[in-house]
Amino acid sequence: NVLRVSVVAARERDDGTSLRVAEAIAGDGSGIVSLLLRNEQIDTASKCGTIIVRNARATLFNGKLRVEVDRWGTVSAADEDSFFMSPNTASDLSLVQWEPRGTL
């Protein structure tokens, strides 16, 4: 479920197309997390209370966990009757300070 969407950047590219980037707070029964969205993904998340995120990746930004939905990922509307789950706002994984580990 999407709790909040805030556009953090909007600009026009050299080819005339626009680029919008937003940060959303979304979650389920296990907790909530910061979610980075682009362009039409913002519209979908803003209009729909419940979304399905596919092919996203978890990254660390300033030591904080953030799920990014880049150009390969998708955000689609979910049927609220099937997927609605009250978000556990007591467990905000984006507030935890994480430390990156070296690669193996």
Backbone atoms as SQL, in Angstrom:
CREATE TABLE atoms (id INTEGER PRIMARY KEY, chain TEXT, resi INTEGER, resn TEXT, atom TEXT, x REAL, y REAL, z REAL);
INSERT INTO atoms VALUES
  (1, 'A', 1, 'ASN', 'N', 0.827, -1.181, 0.000),
  (2, 'A', 1, 'ASN', 'CA', 0.000, 0.000, 0.000),
  (3, 'A', 1, 'ASN', 'C', 0.874, 1.247, 0.000),
  (4, 'A', 2, 'VAL', 'N', 0.483, 2.213, -0.757),
  (5, 'A', 2, 'VAL', 'CA', 1.226, 3.467, -0.847),
  (6, 'A', 2, 'VAL', 'C', 0.685, 4.425, 0.198),
  (7, 'A', 3, 'LEU', 'N', 1.566, 4.908, 1.058),
  (8, 'A', 3, 'LEU', 'CA', 1.161, 5.831, 2.105),
  (9, 'A', 3, 'LEU', 'C', 1.327, 7.288, 1.684),
  (10, 'A', 4, 'ARG', 'N', 2.377, 7.572, 0.890),
  (11, 'A', 4, 'ARG', 'CA', 2.669, 8.956, 0.510),
  (12, 'A', 4, 'ARG', 'C', 3.535, 8.956, -0.742),
  (13, 'A', 5, 'VAL', 'N', 3.352, 9.945, -1.617),
  (14, 'A', 5, 'VAL', 'CA', 4.184, 10.133, -2.810),
  (15, 'A', 5, 'VAL', 'C', 4.580, 11.601, -2.868),
  (16, 'A', 6, 'SER', 'N', 5.888, 11.872, -2.975),
  (17, 'A', 6, 'SER', 'CA', 6.396, 13.243, -3.067),
  (18, 'A', 6, 'SER', 'C', 7.346, 13.356, -4.251),
  (19, 'A', 7, 'VAL', 'N', 7.023, 14.222, -5.203),
  (20, 'A', 7, 'VAL', 'CA', 7.908, 14.447, -6.351),
  (21, 'A', 7, 'VAL', 'C', 9.130, 15.206, -5.855),
  (22, 'A', 8, 'VAL', 'N', 10.327, 14.661, -6.132),
  (23, 'A', 8, 'VAL', 'CA', 11.562, 15.294, -5.667),
  (24, 'A', 8, 'VAL', 'C', 12.328, 15.990, -6.787),
  (25, 'A', 9, 'ALA', 'N', 12.030, 15.636, -8.041),
  (26, 'A', 9, 'ALA', 'CA', 12.710, 16.285, -9.168),
  (27, 'A', 9, 'ALA', 'C', 11.814, 16.212, -10.402),
  (28, 'A', 10, 'ALA', 'N', 11.833, 17.283, -11.174),
  (29, 'A', 10, 'ALA', 'CA', 11.115, 17.321, -12.448),
  (30, 'A', 10, 'ALA', 'C', 11.899, 18.229, -13.379),
  (31, 'A', 11, 'ARG', 'N', 12.245, 17.707, -14.549),
  (32, 'A', 11, 'ARG', 'CA', 12.977, 18.526, -15.513),
  (33, 'A', 11, 'ARG', 'C', 12.694, 18.022, -16.915),
  (34, 'A', 12, 'GLU', 'N', 13.044, 18.864, -17.885),
  (35, 'A', 12, 'GLU', 'CA', 12.876, 18.489, -19.280),
  (36, 'A', 12, 'GLU', 'C', 14.235, 18.103, -19.850),
  (37, 'A', 13, 'ARG', 'N', 14.252, 16.989, -20.560),
  (38, 'A', 13, 'ARG', 'CA', 15.496, 16.524, -21.181),
  (39, 'A', 13, 'ARG', 'C', 15.758, 17.308, -22.468),
  (40, 'A', 14, 'ASP', 'N', 16.951, 17.145, -23.002),
  (41, 'A', 14, 'ASP', 'CA', 17.328, 17.836, -24.239),
  (42, 'A', 14, 'ASP', 'C', 16.447, 17.436, -25.421),
  (43, 'A', 15, 'ASP', 'N', 15.936, 16.198, -25.401),
  (44, 'A', 15, 'ASP', 'CA', 15.104, 15.741, -26.515),
  (45, 'A', 15, 'ASP', 'C', 13.638, 16.163, -26.370),
  (46, 'A', 16, 'GLY', 'N', 13.322, 16.936, -25.333),
  (47, 'A', 16, 'GLY', 'CA', 11.973, 17.453, -25.156),
  (48, 'A', 16, 'GLY', 'C', 11.086, 16.617, -24.240),
  (49, 'A', 17, 'THR', 'N', 11.510, 15.418, -23.892),
  (50, 'A', 17, 'THR', 'CA', 10.724, 14.602, -22.974),
  (51, 'A', 17, 'THR', 'C', 10.978, 15.045, -21.541),
  (52, 'A', 18, 'SER', 'N', 10.039, 14.751, -20.685),
  (53, 'A', 18, 'SER', 'CA', 10.189, 15.165, -19.290),
  (54, 'A', 18, 'SER', 'C', 10.614, 13.986, -18.424),
  (55, 'A', 19, 'LEU', 'N', 11.282, 14.300, -17.349),
  (56, 'A', 19, 'LEU', 'CA', 11.718, 13.307, -16.375),
  (57, 'A', 19, 'LEU', 'C', 11.217, 13.759, -15.009),
  (58, 'A', 20, 'ARG', 'N', 10.453, 12.898, -14.361),
  (59, 'A', 20, 'ARG', 'CA', 9.999, 13.156, -12.998),
  (60, 'A', 20, 'ARG', 'C', 10.481, 12.029, -12.104),
  (61, 'A', 21, 'VAL', 'N', 10.929, 12.381, -10.928),
  (62, 'A', 21, 'VAL', 'CA', 11.380, 11.395, -9.945),
  (63, 'A', 21, 'VAL', 'C', 10.650, 11.703, -8.645),
  (64, 'A', 22, 'ALA', 'N', 10.137, 10.644, -8.004),
  (65, 'A', 22, 'ALA', 'CA', 9.409, 10.827, -6.748),
  (66, 'A', 22, 'ALA', 'C', 9.851, 9.785, -5.739),
  (67, 'A', 23, 'GLU', 'N', 9.698, 10.148, -4.488),
  (68, 'A', 23, 'GLU', 'CA', 9.949, 9.210, -3.408),
  (69, 'A', 23, 'GLU', 'C', 8.607, 8.901, -2.761),
  (70, 'A', 24, 'ALA', 'N', 8.324, 7.626, -2.620),
  (71, 'A', 24, 'ALA', 'CA', 7.075, 7.191, -2.005),
  (72, 'A', 24, 'ALA', 'C', 7.399, 6.369, -0.767),
  (73, 'A', 25, 'ILE', 'N', 6.443, 6.297, 0.121),
  (74, 'A', 25, 'ILE', 'CA', 6.530, 5.403, 1.263),
  (75, 'A', 25, 'ILE', 'C', 5.459, 4.346, 1.041),
  (76, 'A', 26, 'ALA', 'N', 5.880, 3.090, 0.991),
  (77, 'A', 26, 'ALA', 'CA', 4.953, 1.994, 0.730),
  (78, 'A', 26, 'ALA', 'C', 5.293, 0.825, 1.641),
  (79, 'A', 27, 'GLY', 'N', 4.329, -0.041, 1.855),
  (80, 'A', 27, 'GLY', 'CA', 4.601, -1.179, 2.712),
  (81, 'A', 27, 'GLY', 'C', 3.483, -2.194, 2.753),
  (82, 'A', 28, 'ASP', 'N', 3.725, -3.206, 3.577),
  (83, 'A', 28, 'ASP', 'CA', 2.739, -4.257, 3.793),
  (84, 'A', 28, 'ASP', 'C', 2.756, -4.620, 5.275),
  (85, 'A', 29, 'GLY', 'N', 2.292, -5.790, 5.607),
  (86, 'A', 29, 'GLY', 'CA', 2.205, -6.197, 6.996),
  (87, 'A', 29, 'GLY', 'C', 3.543, -6.374, 7.683),
  (88, 'A', 30, 'SER', 'N', 4.615, -6.522, 6.904),
  (89, 'A', 30, 'SER', 'CA', 5.938, -6.716, 7.507),
  (90, 'A', 30, 'SER', 'C', 6.654, -5.400, 7.799),
  (91, 'A', 31, 'GLY', 'N', 6.261, -4.308, 7.144),
  (92, 'A', 31, 'GLY', 'CA', 6.900, -3.020, 7.378),
  (93, 'A', 31, 'GLY', 'C', 6.738, -2.088, 6.203),
  (94, 'A', 32, 'ILE', 'N', 7.376, -0.922, 6.306),
  (95, 'A', 32, 'ILE', 'CA', 7.331, 0.071, 5.230),
  (96, 'A', 32, 'ILE', 'C', 8.751, 0.408, 4.794),
  (97, 'A', 33, 'VAL', 'N', 8.871, 0.957, 3.580),
  (98, 'A', 33, 'VAL', 'CA', 10.176, 1.284, 3.023),
  (99, 'A', 33, 'VAL', 'C', 10.028, 2.445, 2.043),
  (100, 'A', 34, 'SER', 'N', 11.115, 3.150, 1.823),
  (101, 'A', 34, 'SER', 'CA', 11.157, 4.226, 0.837),
  (102, 'A', 34, 'SER', 'C', 11.239, 3.602, -0.556),
  (103, 'A', 35, 'LEU', 'N', 10.505, 4.166, -1.493),
  (104, 'A', 35, 'LEU', 'CA', 10.400, 3.633, -2.843),
  (105, 'A', 35, 'LEU', 'C', 10.656, 4.756, -3.834),
  (106, 'A', 36, 'LEU', 'N', 11.635, 4.595, -4.723),
  (107, 'A', 36, 'LEU', 'CA', 11.959, 5.608, -5.726),
  (108, 'A', 36, 'LEU', 'C', 11.235, 5.274, -7.019),
  (109, 'A', 37, 'LEU', 'N', 10.462, 6.250, -7.533),
  (110, 'A', 37, 'LEU', 'CA', 9.642, 6.043, -8.732),
  (111, 'A', 37, 'LEU', 'C', 10.001, 7.053, -9.805),
  (112, 'A', 38, 'ARG', 'N', 9.724, 6.689, -11.062),
  (113, 'A', 38, 'ARG', 'CA', 9.986, 7.573, -12.190),
  (114, 'A', 38, 'ARG', 'C', 8.752, 7.680, -13.085),
  (115, 'A', 39, 'ASN', 'N', 8.535, 8.858, -13.634),
  (116, 'A', 39, 'ASN', 'CA', 7.534, 9.172, -14.661),
  (117, 'A', 39, 'ASN', 'C', 6.163, 8.551, -14.406),
  (118, 'A', 40, 'GLU', 'N', 5.680, 7.674, -15.305),
  (119, 'A', 40, 'GLU', 'CA', 4.327, 7.132, -15.184),
  (120, 'A', 40, 'GLU', 'C', 4.149, 6.254, -13.952),
  (121, 'A', 41, 'GLN', 'N', 5.251, 5.753, -13.387),
  (122, 'A', 41, 'GLN', 'CA', 5.162, 4.986, -12.140),
  (123, 'A', 41, 'GLN', 'C', 4.611, 5.867, -11.022),
  (124, 'A', 42, 'ILE', 'N', 4.932, 7.154, -11.060),
  (125, 'A', 42, 'ILE', 'CA', 4.449, 8.110, -10.061),
  (126, 'A', 42, 'ILE', 'C', 2.931, 8.224, -10.150),
  (127, 'A', 43, 'ASP', 'N', 2.425, 8.334, -11.370),
  (128, 'A', 43, 'ASP', 'CA', 0.981, 8.457, -11.570),
  (129, 'A', 43, 'ASP', 'C', 0.247, 7.221, -11.055),
  (130, 'A', 44, 'THR', 'N', 0.767, 6.049, -11.365),
  (131, 'A', 44, 'THR', 'CA', 0.148, 4.803, -10.915),
  (132, 'A', 44, 'THR', 'C', 0.118, 4.726, -9.395),
  (133, 'A', 45, 'ALA', 'N', 1.242, 5.027, -8.757),
  (134, 'A', 45, 'ALA', 'CA', 1.309, 4.947, -7.294),
  (135, 'A', 45, 'ALA', 'C', 0.436, 5.994, -6.631),
  (136, 'A', 46, 'SER', 'N', 0.304, 7.171, -7.256),
  (137, 'A', 46, 'SER', 'CA', -0.512, 8.244, -6.677),
  (138, 'A', 46, 'SER', 'C', -2.003, 7.933, -6.755),
  (139, 'A', 47, 'LYS', 'N', -2.429, 7.330, -7.862),
  (140, 'A', 47, 'LYS', 'CA', -3.851, 7.073, -8.080),
  (141, 'A', 47, 'LYS', 'C', -4.341, 5.821, -7.373),
  (142, 'A', 48, 'CYS', 'N', -3.471, 4.847, -7.201),
  (143, 'A', 48, 'CYS', 'CA', -3.873, 3.550, -6.653),
  (144, 'A', 48, 'CYS', 'C', -3.395, 3.424, -5.212),
  (145, 'A', 49, 'GLY', 'N', -4.248, 2.988, -4.357),
  (146, 'A', 49, 'GLY', 'CA', -3.848, 2.792, -2.969),
  (147, 'A', 49, 'GLY', 'C', -2.977, 1.566, -2.787),
  (148, 'A', 50, 'THR', 'N', -3.153, 0.577, -3.672),
  (149, 'A', 50, 'THR', 'CA', -2.396, -0.669, -3.582),
  (150, 'A', 50, 'THR', 'C', -1.726, -0.918, -4.929),
  (151, 'A', 51, 'ILE', 'N', -0.424, -1.183, -4.891),
  (152, 'A', 51, 'ILE', 'CA', 0.341, -1.406, -6.123),
  (153, 'A', 51, 'ILE', 'C', 1.115, -2.720, -6.044),
  (154, 'A', 52, 'ILE', 'N', 1.520, -3.197, -7.210),
  (155, 'A', 52, 'ILE', 'CA', 2.420, -4.346, -7.324),
  (156, 'A', 52, 'ILE', 'C', 3.704, -3.831, -7.961),
  (157, 'A', 53, 'VAL', 'N', 4.833, -4.092, -7.318),
  (158, 'A', 53, 'VAL', 'CA', 6.144, -3.664, -7.820),
  (159, 'A', 53, 'VAL', 'C', 6.883, -4.902, -8.295),
  (160, 'A', 54, 'ARG', 'N', 7.380, -4.856, -9.538),
  (161, 'A', 54, 'ARG', 'CA', 8.115, -5.990, -10.103),
  (162, 'A', 54, 'ARG', 'C', 9.490, -5.516, -10.602),
  (163, 'A', 55, 'ASN', 'N', 10.470, -6.388, -10.475),
  (164, 'A', 55, 'ASN', 'CA', 11.832, -6.142, -10.956),
  (165, 'A', 55, 'ASN', 'C', 12.453, -4.882, -10.352),
  (166, 'A', 56, 'ALA', 'N', 12.197, -4.655, -9.099),
  (167, 'A', 56, 'ALA', 'CA', 12.813, -3.532, -8.391),
  (168, 'A', 56, 'ALA', 'C', 14.096, -4.033, -7.735),
  (169, 'A', 57, 'ARG', 'N', 14.876, -3.109, -7.234),
  (170, 'A', 57, 'ARG', 'CA', 16.110, -3.498, -6.545),
  (171, 'A', 57, 'ARG', 'C', 16.245, -2.693, -5.263),
  (172, 'A', 58, 'ALA', 'N', 16.832, -3.326, -4.276),
  (173, 'A', 58, 'ALA', 'CA', 17.079, -2.653, -3.003),
  (174, 'A', 58, 'ALA', 'C', 18.479, -2.062, -3.043),
  (175, 'A', 59, 'THR', 'N', 18.590, -0.783, -2.703),
  (176, 'A', 59, 'THR', 'CA', 19.882, -0.105, -2.692),
  (177, 'A', 59, 'THR', 'C', 20.044, 0.646, -1.372),
  (178, 'A', 60, 'LEU', 'N', 21.273, 1.038, -1.090),
  (179, 'A', 60, 'LEU', 'CA', 21.539, 1.893, 0.052),
  (180, 'A', 60, 'LEU', 'C', 21.814, 3.293, -0.462),
  (181, 'A', 61, 'PHE', 'N', 21.108, 4.272, 0.072),
  (182, 'A', 61, 'PHE', 'CA', 21.318, 5.664, -0.278),
  (183, 'A', 61, 'PHE', 'C', 21.581, 6.405, 1.028),
  (184, 'A', 62, 'ASN', 'N', 22.791, 6.924, 1.175),
  (185, 'A', 62, 'ASN', 'CA', 23.221, 7.557, 2.429),
  (186, 'A', 62, 'ASN', 'C', 23.017, 6.627, 3.623),
  (187, 'A', 63, 'GLY', 'N', 23.266, 5.332, 3.418),
  (188, 'A', 63, 'GLY', 'CA', 23.155, 4.355, 4.488),
  (189, 'A', 63, 'GLY', 'C', 21.737, 3.932, 4.807),
  (190, 'A', 64, 'LYS', 'N', 20.775, 4.387, 4.023),
  (191, 'A', 64, 'LYS', 'CA', 19.365, 4.057, 4.254),
  (192, 'A', 64, 'LYS', 'C', 18.862, 3.159, 3.125),
  (193, 'A', 65, 'LEU', 'N', 18.031, 2.193, 3.473),
  (194, 'A', 65, 'LEU', 'CA', 17.478, 1.266, 2.498),
  (195, 'A', 65, 'LEU', 'C', 16.436, 1.965, 1.634),
  (196, 'A', 66, 'ARG', 'N', 16.524, 1.741, 0.324),
  (197, 'A', 66, 'ARG', 'CA', 15.561, 2.312, -0.604),
  (198, 'A', 66, 'ARG', 'C', 15.327, 1.310, -1.721),
  (199, 'A', 67, 'VAL', 'N', 14.084, 1.119, -2.081),
  (200, 'A', 67, 'VAL', 'CA', 13.730, 0.250, -3.192),
  (201, 'A', 67, 'VAL', 'C', 13.589, 1.143, -4.421),
  (202, 'A', 68, 'GLU', 'N', 14.331, 0.809, -5.483),
  (203, 'A', 68, 'GLU', 'CA', 14.297, 1.606, -6.711),
  (204, 'A', 68, 'GLU', 'C', 13.610, 0.827, -7.815),
  (205, 'A', 69, 'VAL', 'N', 12.685, 1.487, -8.472),
  (206, 'A', 69, 'VAL', 'CA', 12.025, 0.919, -9.633),
  (207, 'A', 69, 'VAL', 'C', 12.569, 1.674, -10.833),
  (208, 'A', 70, 'ASP', 'N', 13.558, 1.083, -11.505),
  (209, 'A', 70, 'ASP', 'CA', 14.186, 1.771, -12.632),
  (210, 'A', 70, 'ASP', 'C', 13.439, 1.459, -13.925),
  (211, 'A', 71, 'ARG', 'N', 14.056, 1.722, -15.041),
  (212, 'A', 71, 'ARG', 'CA', 13.357, 1.546, -16.325),
  (213, 'A', 71, 'ARG', 'C', 13.021, 0.093, -16.629),
  (214, 'A', 72, 'TRP', 'N', 13.652, -0.852, -15.976),
  (215, 'A', 72, 'TRP', 'CA', 13.362, -2.268, -16.204),
  (216, 'A', 72, 'TRP', 'C', 12.265, -2.776, -15.273),
  (217, 'A', 73, 'GLY', 'N', 11.948, -2.028, -14.250),
  (218, 'A', 73, 'GLY', 'CA', 10.924, -2.434, -13.298),
  (219, 'A', 73, 'GLY', 'C', 9.560, -1.904, -13.694),
  (220, 'A', 74, 'THR', 'N', 8.531, -2.452, -13.047),
  (221, 'A', 74, 'THR', 'CA', 7.172, -1.997, -13.329),
  (222, 'A', 74, 'THR', 'C', 6.411, -1.757, -12.026),
  (223, 'A', 75, 'VAL', 'N', 5.499, -0.818, -12.098),
  (224, 'A', 75, 'VAL', 'CA', 4.569, -0.542, -11.009),
  (225, 'A', 75, 'VAL', 'C', 3.181, -0.621, -11.626),
  (226, 'A', 76, 'SER', 'N', 2.342, -1.492, -11.097),
  (227, 'A', 76, 'SER', 'CA', 0.991, -1.632, -11.629),
  (228, 'A', 76, 'SER', 'C', -0.027, -1.602, -10.493),
  (229, 'A', 77, 'ALA', 'N', -1.235, -1.252, -10.850),
  (230, 'A', 77, 'ALA', 'CA', -2.316, -1.208, -9.863),
  (231, 'A', 77, 'ALA', 'C', -2.686, -2.630, -9.471),
  (232, 'A', 78, 'ALA', 'N', -2.991, -2.808, -8.188),
  (233, 'A', 78, 'ALA', 'CA', -3.406, -4.114, -7.689),
  (234, 'A', 78, 'ALA', 'C', -4.873, -4.056, -7.298),
  (235, 'A', 79, 'ASP', 'N', -5.509, -5.187, -7.364),
  (236, 'A', 79, 'ASP', 'CA', -6.880, -5.312, -6.907),
  (237, 'A', 79, 'ASP', 'C', -6.872, -5.231, -5.384),
  (238, 'A', 80, 'GLU', 'N', -7.419, -4.151, -4.837),
  (239, 'A', 80, 'GLU', 'CA', -7.344, -3.933, -3.388),
  (240, 'A', 80, 'GLU', 'C', -8.003, -5.047, -2.592),
  (241, 'A', 81, 'ASP', 'N', -9.035, -5.672, -3.142),
  (242, 'A', 81, 'ASP', 'CA', -9.698, -6.752, -2.419),
  (243, 'A', 81, 'ASP', 'C', -8.782, -7.958, -2.250),
  (244, 'A', 82, 'SER', 'N', -7.917, -8.193, -3.238),
  (245, 'A', 82, 'SER', 'CA', -7.028, -9.356, -3.185),
  (246, 'A', 82, 'SER', 'C', -5.736, -9.083, -2.434),
  (247, 'A', 83, 'PHE', 'N', -5.199, -7.862, -2.550),
  (248, 'A', 83, 'PHE', 'CA', -3.873, -7.569, -2.032),
  (249, 'A', 83, 'PHE', 'C', -3.826, -6.617, -0.849),
  (250, 'A', 84, 'PHE', 'N', -4.951, -6.070, -0.422),
  (251, 'A', 84, 'PHE', 'CA', -4.892, -5.062, 0.627),
  (252, 'A', 84, 'PHE', 'C', -4.376, -5.671, 1.929),
  (253, 'A', 85, 'MET', 'N', -3.385, -5.019, 2.494),
  (254, 'A', 85, 'MET', 'CA', -2.819, -5.419, 3.773),
  (255, 'A', 85, 'MET', 'C', -2.429, -4.142, 4.488),
  (256, 'A', 86, 'SER', 'N', -2.868, -3.972, 5.689),
  (257, 'A', 86, 'SER', 'CA', -2.560, -2.760, 6.429),
  (258, 'A', 86, 'SER', 'C', -1.051, -2.667, 6.673),
  (259, 'A', 87, 'PRO', 'N', -0.403, -1.571, 6.255),
  (260, 'A', 87, 'PRO', 'CA', 1.044, -1.447, 6.417),
  (261, 'A', 87, 'PRO', 'C', 1.439, -1.364, 7.899),
  (262, 'A', 88, 'ASN', 'N', 2.528, -2.021, 8.231),
  (263, 'A', 88, 'ASN', 'CA', 3.072, -1.996, 9.584),
  (264, 'A', 88, 'ASN', 'C', 4.002, -0.786, 9.680),
  (265, 'A', 89, 'THR', 'N', 3.458, 0.362, 10.060),
  (266, 'A', 89, 'THR', 'CA', 4.248, 1.591, 10.101),
  (267, 'A', 89, 'THR', 'C', 5.227, 1.619, 11.272),
  (268, 'A', 90, 'ALA', 'N', 5.098, 0.696, 12.198),
  (269, 'A', 90, 'ALA', 'CA', 6.032, 0.635, 13.331),
  (270, 'A', 90, 'ALA', 'C', 7.395, 0.098, 12.896),
  (271, 'A', 91, 'SER', 'N', 7.440, -0.571, 11.752),
  (272, 'A', 91, 'SER', 'CA', 8.688, -1.146, 11.252),
  (273, 'A', 91, 'SER', 'C', 9.083, -0.455, 9.950),
  (274, 'A', 92, 'ASP', 'N', 9.758, 0.694, 10.057),
  (275, 'A', 92, 'ASP', 'CA', 10.208, 1.449, 8.887),
  (276, 'A', 92, 'ASP', 'C', 11.653, 1.074, 8.580),
  (277, 'A', 93, 'LEU', 'N', 11.841, 0.223, 7.578),
  (278, 'A', 93, 'LEU', 'CA', 13.183, -0.261, 7.236),
  (279, 'A', 93, 'LEU', 'C', 14.067, 0.828, 6.662),
  (280, 'A', 94, 'SER', 'N', 13.486, 1.929, 6.193),
  (281, 'A', 94, 'SER', 'CA', 14.281, 3.026, 5.650),
  (282, 'A', 94, 'SER', 'C', 14.888, 3.901, 6.741),
  (283, 'A', 95, 'LEU', 'N', 14.434, 3.745, 7.970),
  (284, 'A', 95, 'LEU', 'CA', 15.003, 4.523, 9.069),
  (285, 'A', 95, 'LEU', 'C', 16.223, 3.850, 9.690),
  (286, 'A', 96, 'VAL', 'N', 16.406, 2.569, 9.404),
  (287, 'A', 96, 'VAL', 'CA', 17.540, 1.824, 9.951),
  (288, 'A', 96, 'VAL', 'C', 18.812, 2.252, 9.224),
  (289, 'A', 97, 'GLN', 'N', 19.877, 2.502, 9.970),
  (290, 'A', 97, 'GLN', 'CA', 21.166, 2.850, 9.362),
  (291, 'A', 97, 'GLN', 'C', 21.883, 1.548, 8.990),
  (292, 'A', 98, 'TRP', 'N', 22.060, 1.313, 7.709),
  (293, 'A', 98, 'TRP', 'CA', 22.688, 0.093, 7.208),
  (294, 'A', 98, 'TRP', 'C', 24.119, 0.406, 6.811),
  (295, 'A', 99, 'GLU', 'N', 24.972, -0.595, 6.913),
  (296, 'A', 99, 'GLU', 'CA', 26.358, -0.434, 6.468),
  (297, 'A', 99, 'GLU', 'C', 26.605, -1.377, 5.303),
  (298, 'A', 100, 'PRO', 'N', 27.165, -0.856, 4.217),
  (299, 'A', 100, 'PRO', 'CA', 27.433, -1.735, 3.067),
  (300, 'A', 100, 'PRO', 'C', 28.492, -2.765, 3.406),
  (301, 'A', 101, 'ARG', 'N', 28.325, -3.937, 2.842),
  (302, 'A', 101, 'ARG', 'CA', 29.297, -5.002, 3.021),
  (303, 'A', 101, 'ARG', 'C', 30.083, -5.170, 1.745),
  (304, 'A', 102, 'GLY', 'N', 31.300, -5.644, 1.866),
  (305, 'A', 102, 'GLY', 'CA', 32.112, -5.878, 0.687),
  (306, 'A', 102, 'GLY', 'C', 31.553, -7.012, -0.133),
  (307, 'A', 103, 'THR', 'N', 31.858, -7.021, -1.406),
  (308, 'A', 103, 'THR', 'CA', 31.385, -8.110, -2.267),
  (309, 'A', 103, 'THR', 'C', 32.291, -9.308, -2.107),
  (310, 'A', 104, 'LEU', 'N', 31.734, -10.452, -2.329),
  (311, 'A', 104, 'LEU', 'CA', 32.496, -11.697, -2.215),
  (312, 'A', 104, 'LEU', 'C', 33.152, -12.063, -3.515);
